């Protein structure tokens, strides 16, 4: 698959006890406290609480990574997304539709 020309953002996922993942992404979906939320590059700034659930990170290659997280928060500004959670379990690559 050819590399994507979609705009990207810097993503950092951290648990209370360790950094989990850092890299570039074209999209991230999150279990926000108000419901499922998707963040794309150039999204308006946001700060919100998260619930237990699955964070899906779409890399520029199209590969989708999944992370099972517990309560925390996300902060997005200037194409930098930070996902800070109590605990995080790295899942395997997942396919669209999961």
C-alpha positions as CSV (number, residue, x, y, z in Angstrom):
1,X,0.0,0.0,0.0
2,X,1.4,3.4,-0.9
3,X,2.1,5.9,1.9
4,X,-0.8,8.3,2.6
5,X,-0.7,12.0,1.7
6,X,-3.1,12.8,4.5
7,X,-2.0,15.3,7.1
8,X,-0.5,13.8,10.2
9,X,-0.3,14.6,13.9
10,X,2.2,13.6,16.6
11,X,0.6,11.2,19.1
12,X,1.9,10.2,22.6
13,X,0.1,7.6,24.6
14,X,1.2,7.4,28.3
15,X,0.1,5.3,31.2
16,X,0.6,6.4,34.8
17,X,3.6,4.1,35.1
18,X,5.3,4.3,31.6
19,X,5.2,5.7,28.1
20,X,3.3,3.4,25.9
21,X,3.6,4.6,22.2
22,X,4.7,7.6,20.3
23,X,4.5,8.3,16.6
24,X,2.7,9.9,13.7
25,X,-0.9,9.2,12.9
26,X,-3.6,10.4,10.4
27,X,-6.5,9.6,12.8
28,X,-7.1,8.5,16.4
29,X,-10.4,7.3,17.7
30,X,-11.0,7.5,21.5
31,X,-13.5,6.4,24.2
32,X,-14.2,10.0,25.3
33,X,-16.5,10.6,28.3
34,X,-19.2,12.0,26.0
35,X,-18.9,9.0,23.6
36,X,-16.6,7.8,20.9
37,X,-14.5,10.6,19.4
38,X,-12.3,10.9,16.3
39,X,-9.4,13.2,16.0
40,X,-7.8,14.2,12.7
41,X,-4.8,16.4,12.0
42,X,-5.8,20.1,12.3
43,X,-8.7,19.4,14.7
44,X,-9.7,22.2,16.9
45,X,-8.0,22.2,20.4
46,X,-9.7,19.8,22.8
47,X,-9.2,18.6,26.4
48,X,-11.6,15.9,27.6
49,X,-11.8,12.9,30.0
50,X,-11.7,9.4,28.6
51,X,-13.5,6.2,29.7
52,X,-12.3,2.6,29.7
53,X,-12.2,1.4,26.1
54,X,-10.1,1.0,22.9
55,X,-8.0,3.8,21.4
56,X,-7.4,3.2,17.7
57,X,-4.4,4.9,16.1
58,X,-4.3,4.9,12.2
59,X,-0.7,5.3,11.1
60,X,0.2,7.1,7.8
61,X,0.8,3.6,6.2
62,X,-2.9,2.7,7.0
63,X,-1.9,0.2,9.7
64,X,-4.3,0.5,12.7
65,X,-3.0,-0.1,16.2
66,X,-5.3,-0.7,19.2
67,X,-4.7,0.1,22.9
68,X,-7.0,-0.9,25.7
69,X,-7.1,2.0,28.2
70,X,-8.7,2.9,31.5
71,X,-9.8,6.3,32.6
72,X,-7.7,9.3,31.8
73,X,-7.8,12.4,29.6
74,X,-6.7,13.5,26.1
75,X,-5.3,16.9,25.1
76,X,-5.0,18.0,21.5
77,X,-3.5,21.3,20.3
78,X,-1.2,22.3,17.4
79,X,-1.3,18.8,15.9
80,X,-0.1,17.1,19.0
81,X,-2.3,14.6,20.8
82,X,-1.5,13.3,24.3
83,X,-3.5,10.4,25.6
84,X,-2.8,10.1,29.4
85,X,-4.5,7.1,31.1
86,X,-4.3,5.2,34.3
87,X,-3.4,1.9,32.6
88,X,-2.9,0.8,29.0
89,X,-2.5,-2.6,27.4
90,X,-1.1,-2.6,23.9
91,X,-3.2,-4.6,21.6
92,X,-2.0,-6.1,18.3
93,X,-2.6,-4.4,15.0
94,X,-6.3,-4.5,14.3
95,X,-8.3,-4.4,11.1
96,X,-10.9,-1.8,10.1
97,X,-14.3,-2.6,11.5
98,X,-13.1,-4.0,14.9
